[in-house]
Every structure is written in C-alpha cells, then in structure tokens.
Amino acid sequence: RDSHYNSDPDSRARPPHRTKGCLFMNGGGLPWTRRRWRVPISVAMLAVLGGASLSIGAGAVSIEPGRVVVVLWQLLIGFVSPEPTQDVIILREIRLPRVRLAALAGGALATFGVRMQAVFRYPLADPALIGVATGCALGAVAVIVLGAGVLSGLTAAFSEIALPVAAFFGSLVTTIAIYLLSRREGVVDATGMLLAGIAVNAIAGAGIGLLTFLATDSQLRNLTFWSLGSLSAAGWGHVHVVAVASLILLMALPFLVKSLNALLLGDSEARHLGVDVERLKITLLILTSRSAVTVVATCGVVGFVGLIAPHFARLLVGPDHRAQLPLATLIGAGLMCFADTIARTAVAPAELPLGVLTALAGGPLFLWMLSRRRGASFHA
C-alpha cells in the first residue's frame, strides 16, 4: 500500500488533511482559520462603530447625523469653541461619555461571560445569572443603606472608595462561594454550579430586598439604579474607570487564551498539556470579580449581555478563544449600545431601566437559541 501511494504523483502535491477549526492547528490550517475569523470580526467592528454613531444623535433632543459628524471631528482635532452651542454640550458632556460607557460595559460583560463559561464549562455561566453581579450589588447597597448609621464614620472618611470596595468584596465572596460549592471531588460540576448560583443569587437578592425595606425615601432612588441598571449618571469619570479596568483585563487575556482553549478539552486533559488548572480558575475568578465591580458600580446589574454575546460569537467562529473573545466583546458592546438607545428614546424624555430591556430582549432570544441547539454539545 505504501508503494501504491508513493507512486501516485498527486499524493505528494496534496497537503495532509487537517481538521478545519481545530483549536491547536499549526502550519497550513492556521491562515485559513484566521481568514475565516476576519469577516465576522470586521463586520461586528463596523456595526459597533456605525451603531454608536447613530446612538450619539438619538435621544430626547435629536441631532442630525451630519451635525454629529462635524462635532465629533471638532472634538477629535481638539477644537474648543468659546461659546459652545446646545448640541455641542449635549454631545460632549452627555451622549459621548454615555455611548462610550455603554460600549465598554457591554464588551466587559461579554468578556466576563466567555471566561466564566470556560472556567465552569457550562453555557449558562453569566455574572448576573449565577449571582456574581447580584453579590456585587449587595455590597454596594449595604454601603448606601448602612452608610448613614453603622458605617457613617467609614463612609465619611472614605466616601470615594467605600462603595466600590464593598461591591468588590461582595462579588469576590459570592464568586468563591459558588466555586467551592460546585466542586465535586476536585472537579467543578456544572449542575452543582448552577444550583449554587441560584441559591447564592436568591440569598443576595433577599439581602437587597431587606436593605430596600430598611432604606429611607432618599436612598430608594439610588437603590433603583443598582437593582435595575441605568446609564443616566454616566460621565467621563465613569468612562475612565471602566476603560482602565478593561485595558488591564485585555492586557492579561492574551496570556490566558491558550490555557482557556486547553480547558475546553477538560481539566485532566488541560493538566496533561501543562496548565495549572486550579491556579488558572482562581486567577480568572478574581479577574472577573475585580472587573465586574467596575461595571456594576457604573451601570448597575445588567443581565443577559454576558450570556448572549458569547453564544453568538461561538456560533459564528467556533469555540477557539482567539476569535471568540474579540468577537464576543464587539457583540456585547453593540448590544449594550442598542439597548441604551432604546432605553432613552422609547419613552423620551423619561428613560426605561437598562436591565429591564436587556432581560426582555435577552430572555426570549436565549430560549430561541436553546430550542435550536437542544441536544447539541456546548462546544460543538
């Protein structure tokens, strides 16, 4: 048989067969895969830029697209008018930071979803769904309600950091609790993780409800921000905080992509490939908690973005995190910008809660995707 194949002149010219989409391919398979990734990533990037440009002009005061382009160009080149007009003030101080914050927060939530689904190897893993975001909100709500009493001295001295620090510890505690409760004989059990997440989510929600009952009338408006989600208070300070946190996360992700791909094969297989699985999971969970606090502190609890965006990305480019992470980030940014546009235009001049819109849109969409992929493997 060997002599038969060697005598075939075409056999030497044909390259060996490679499985398309393989996670660890080398040589001739990699350029083909990268070409496949470029199309959806490029389309998603253009869609986010176009959607954000249209979103900047939409609102209670509508601004024409041509005027939006002129003002954005002036801001880009550093032109400052001594007497700015109303549309310039609206775009520069309200719309532009709000749209940027929506894109950054949506991309961060999508990245959270990708990492948590890889760590837990479960498609329903999401910061809001399994209780991480709710625990973060519980810490923030505790500072808001108890700040006038038990924590009055602390919040007076550290008013700028008391709330984000409490939110971080709330997120970190819930994440560690879910991780420990879902372990079975050293392996994270998907069913146990989901049940633990539901229980922790219920406990954190009950804590928020109790604090809401104890809150005064002046505190209830702030609590609505945390429980329903909103970008109405967005400013350049919030944009800078989320941008710095996202930049730190993006700098760390390239060093973790290969390890995330190895986790797709299972914990034991990843260990054989030289991955310290437990250290990787703890690192990712800490990064998720640290990053989640910035989003929840600026936007409140916004669900389903971190759940839907990774699924869309996985359907388009497959499970390889080299493509899935950037595409999911772009999809999450686009979804958040679209939801925020609807929130401030549907009942203008009033605003709809952002978290309510994402839940109303993401819930039925997720059920539809679940019905189409029933019985299919998560990593297929």
C-alpha positions in Angstrom: 0.0 0.0 0.0 2.9 2.4 0.7 4.3 1.8 -2.7 0.9 2.4 -4.3 0.6 5.8 -2.5 4.1 6.8 -3.3 3.6 6.0 -6.9 0.7 8.4 -7.1 2.1 11.7 -8.4 -0.8 13.7 -7.0 -0.3 12.4 -3.5 3.0 14.3 -3.0 1.4 17.6 -4.1 -1.6 17.3 -1.8 -1.0 18.6 1.8 -2.0 16.3 4.6 -5.6 16.6 5.7 -6.3 19.0 8.6 -9.5 19.4 10.5 -10.9 22.8 10.0 -11.4 24.8 13.2 -9.1 22.7 15.3 -8.0 24.6 18.4 -4.3 23.7 18.2 -3.7 23.6 14.5 -0.4 24.7 13.0 1.1 25.2 9.6 -1.4 25.4 6.7 -4.5 25.3 8.8 -3.9 28.5 10.8 -4.1 31.1 7.9 -7.4 29.5 6.7 -8.8 29.8 10.2 -7.7 33.5 10.5 -9.3 34.3 7.2 -12.5 32.8 8.5 -12.3 35.0 11.6 -11.6 38.3 9.8 -15.1 38.5 8.2 -17.3 38.3 11.3 -14.9 40.4 13.4 -14.6 43.1 10.8 -18.4 43.2 10.3 -19.0 43.4 14.0 -16.5 46.2 14.4 -18.1 48.2 11.6 -21.6 47.5 13.1 -20.5 48.8 16.5 -19.0 51.9 15.1 -22.0 52.6 12.9 -24.5 51.9 15.7 -22.6 54.0 18.2 -22.5 56.9 15.7 -26.3 56.7 15.3 -26.8 56.3 19.0 -25.0 59.5 19.8 -27.5 61.5 17.8 -30.6 59.8 19.3 -32.4 60.9 22.4 -34.9 63.4 23.8 -33.1 66.1 21.7 -32.5 64.6 18.3 -29.3 65.7 16.5 -28.8 65.2 12.7 -26.1 62.7 11.7 -24.3 65.4 9.7 -24.0 67.6 12.7 -22.9 64.7 14.8 -20.0 64.0 12.4 -19.0 67.7 12.5 -19.0 67.9 16.2 -17.1 64.6 16.6 -14.5 65.8 14.2 -14.0 69.0 16.1 -13.6 67.1 19.3 -11.1 64.8 17.7 -8.8 67.6 16.5 -9.1 69.4 19.8 -11.2 72.3 18.6 -12.9 74.1 21.5 -15.5 76.8 20.8 -15.5 79.7 23.2 -19.3 79.7 23.2 -20.4 76.1 22.5 -23.9 75.5 21.2 -26.5 73.3 22.8 -25.9 70.3 20.6 -22.1 70.5 21.3 -22.7 70.5 25.0 -25.2 67.6 24.7 -22.8 65.5 22.6 -19.7 66.3 24.6 -21.0 66.1 28.1 -23.9 63.6 27.9 -24.1 61.5 24.8 -20.5 60.8 24.0 -19.5 59.5 27.5 -22.7 57.6 27.8 -22.2 55.7 24.5 -18.6 55.1 25.3 -19.5 53.7 28.7 -22.2 51.5 27.2 -19.7 50.0 24.7 -17.1 49.5 27.3 -19.5 47.9 29.8 -21.1 45.7 27.2 -17.8 44.5 26.0 -16.6 43.8 29.5 -19.8 41.9 30.4 -19.4 39.7 27.2 -15.8 39.0 28.2 -16.9 38.0 31.7 -19.4 35.6 30.1 -16.7 34.0 27.9 -14.3 33.5 30.8 -16.9 32.1 33.2 -18.3 29.7 30.6 -14.8 28.5 30.0 -14.0 28.1 33.7 -17.2 26.3 34.6 -17.5 24.6 31.2 -21.2 25.5 31.3 -23.1 27.6 28.8 -25.4 29.3 31.4 -22.5 30.8 33.3 -23.0 34.5 33.5 -22.1 37.1 36.2 -25.7 38.2 36.6 -27.3 34.7 36.3 -25.2 32.8 38.8 -25.1 35.6 41.4 -21.7 37.3 41.0 -23.3 40.7 39.9 -26.0 40.4 42.5 -23.4 39.9 45.2 -21.6 42.9 43.9 -24.8 44.9 44.1 -25.5 43.7 47.6 -22.2 45.1 48.8 -22.9 48.4 47.2 -26.5 48.6 48.5 -25.2 47.7 52.0 -23.0 50.8 52.0 -25.8 53.0 50.6 -28.3 52.0 53.3 -26.0 51.4 56.3 -23.7 54.4 55.5 -25.9 56.8 57.5 -25.7 54.5 60.6 -23.2 51.8 61.3 -20.7 52.8 58.6 -21.1 56.5 58.9 -17.5 57.1 60.1 -16.1 54.9 57.4 -18.0 56.4 54.5 -17.3 59.9 55.7 -13.6 59.3 55.6 -13.5 57.1 52.5 -16.6 58.2 50.6 -15.0 57.7 47.3 -13.8 54.1 47.8 -16.2 52.7 50.4 -18.8 51.7 47.8 -16.6 50.1 45.2 -14.6 48.3 47.8 -17.8 46.9 49.3 -19.0 45.9 45.9 -15.7 44.2 45.1 -15.8 42.1 48.3 -19.5 41.2 47.7 -18.6 40.0 44.2 -15.5 38.1 45.4 -17.3 36.4 48.2 -20.1 35.2 46.0 -17.7 34.0 43.3 -15.6 32.0 45.7 -18.7 30.5 47.4 -20.1 29.4 44.0 -16.8 27.9 43.0 -16.4 26.0 46.3 -20.0 24.8 46.4 -19.8 23.5 42.8 -16.7 21.4 43.3 -17.2 17.6 43.4 -14.0 15.5 44.0 -11.8 18.3 42.8 -13.8 19.0 39.6 -16.3 21.8 39.1 -19.7 20.2 38.5 -21.9 22.2 36.1 -25.2 21.2 37.7 -23.8 22.0 41.2 -22.5 25.3 39.9 -26.0 26.3 38.5 -27.8 25.2 41.7 -25.2 27.0 43.9 -25.5 30.1 41.7 -29.3 30.1 42.0 -29.1 29.8 45.8 -26.5 32.5 46.2 -28.4 34.7 43.8 -31.6 34.2 45.9 -29.7 34.9 49.2 -28.1 38.1 47.7 -31.5 39.2 46.3 -33.1 38.6 49.7 -30.4 40.8 51.3 -31.0 43.5 48.8 -34.8 43.3 49.4 -34.2 43.6 53.2 -32.0 46.6 52.8 -34.5 48.1 50.4 -37.2 47.7 53.1 -34.9 49.5 55.6 -33.9 52.3 53.2 -35.2 55.8 53.5 -37.1 57.6 50.8 -33.9 59.4 49.7 -32.0 56.1 49.4 -34.6 54.3 47.4 -33.8 56.2 44.2 -30.1 55.1 44.5 -31.2 51.5 45.1 -33.3 51.5 41.9 -30.1 52.3 40.0 -28.3 49.2 41.4 -31.3 46.8 41.0 -32.5 47.7 37.5 -29.4 49.1 35.8 -29.0 52.5 34.1 -26.5 54.8 32.3 -28.3 58.0 33.2 -25.4 59.1 35.5 -22.7 58.3 33.0 -19.8 60.8 33.0 -16.2 61.0 31.8 -15.0 59.8 35.2 -17.0 56.5 34.9 -15.7 56.1 31.4 -12.1 56.4 32.5 -12.6 53.9 35.4 -14.1 51.3 33.2 -11.6 51.9 30.4 -8.6 51.4 32.8 -10.2 48.2 34.2 -10.9 46.9 30.6 -7.4 47.8 29.5 -5.8 45.8 32.4 -8.1 42.9 31.5 -7.3 43.0 27.8 -3.5 43.0 28.6 -3.9 39.9 30.6 -6.1 37.9 28.2 -3.5 37.1 25.5 -1.5 35.2 28.1 -4.6 33.1 29.1 -6.0 32.3 25.6 -4.1 29.0 25.2 -5.0 27.9 28.7 -8.7 28.7 28.1 -8.5 26.6 24.9 -7.0 23.8 26.9 -9.8 23.9 29.3 -12.2 23.1 26.5 -10.7 19.6 26.5 -11.4 19.1 30.2 -9.5 19.6 33.4 -7.5 16.4 33.2 -6.5 16.9 29.6 -5.5 20.5 30.4 -3.3 19.3 33.2 -1.6 16.9 30.8 -0.9 19.9 28.5 0.9 21.7 31.3 -1.9 24.0 32.5 -2.2 24.7 36.3 -6.0 24.4 36.2 -6.7 25.4 39.8 -4.4 28.4 39.6 -5.9 29.4 36.3 -9.5 29.2 37.5 -8.7 31.2 40.7 -7.0 33.9 38.6 -9.9 34.1 36.2 -12.4 34.3 39.0 -10.5 37.1 40.8 -10.2 39.0 37.5 -13.9 38.6 36.9 -14.8 39.8 40.4 -12.4 42.8 40.1 -13.7 43.7 36.6 -17.4 43.1 37.5 -17.2 45.7 40.3 -16.4 48.5 37.8 -19.3 47.7 35.5 -21.8 47.2 38.3 -20.6 50.3 40.1 -21.2 52.4 37.0 -24.2 50.6 35.3 -25.9 48.6 38.0 -27.0 45.0 37.4 -27.5 44.4 33.7 -28.2 40.8 32.8 -28.1 38.6 29.7 -25.4 40.6 27.8 -22.7 38.3 29.2 -24.8 35.3 28.3 -26.0 36.0 24.8 -22.8 37.6 23.3 -20.6 34.5 23.9 -23.2 32.3 22.3 -23.4 34.4 19.2 -19.7 34.5 18.9 -19.4 30.8 19.4 -22.0 30.2 16.6 -20.0 32.4 14.2 -16.4 31.5 14.8 -16.4 28.3 17.0 -15.0 27.7 20.4 -11.5 29.0 19.8 -10.9 31.8 22.3 -8.5 33.6 20.0 -11.5 34.6 17.9 -14.4 34.2 20.3 -13.1 36.7 22.9 -12.7 39.7 20.5 -15.9 38.9 18.6 -17.9 38.4 21.8 -16.5 41.7 23.1 -17.7 43.6 20.0 -21.1 41.9 20.1 -21.6 42.8 23.7 -20.6 46.4 23.0 -23.1 46.6 20.2 -25.9 45.0 22.2 -25.3 47.4 25.1 -25.3 50.5 22.9 -28.5 49.3 21.2 -30.3 48.7 24.5 -29.2 52.1 25.9 -30.5 53.8 22.7 -33.9 52.2 23.2 -33.9 53.0 26.9 -33.6 56.7 26.3 -35.7 57.1 23.2 -38.7 54.7 23.7 -40.4 56.9 26.3 -38.4 60.2 25.9 -37.9 62.4 27.8 -38.1 59.6 30.5 -35.9 56.6 30.5 -36.5 52.9 30.7 -34.3 50.8 33.1 -31.5 49.3 31.1 -31.5 46.0 32.9 -35.2 45.5 32.2 -34.7 46.0 28.5 -31.8 43.5 28.3 -33.8 40.9 30.2 -36.9 41.4 28.0 -34.8 41.1 24.8 -32.2 38.5 26.1 -34.7 36.1 27.7 -36.8 35.2 24.7 -33.7 35.2 22.4 -31.9 32.8 24.7 -34.9 30.5 24.8 -35.0 30.5 21.0 -31.2 29.7 20.8 -31.7 27.0 23.4 -34.5 25.4 21.4 -32.4 25.4 18.2 -29.4 23.8 19.9 -31.3 21.3 22.1 -29.3 18.1 22.4 -26.2 19.7 20.8 -22.9 19.8 22.6 -21.9 23.1 24.2 -18.5 23.1 22.4 -19.8 21.8 19.1 
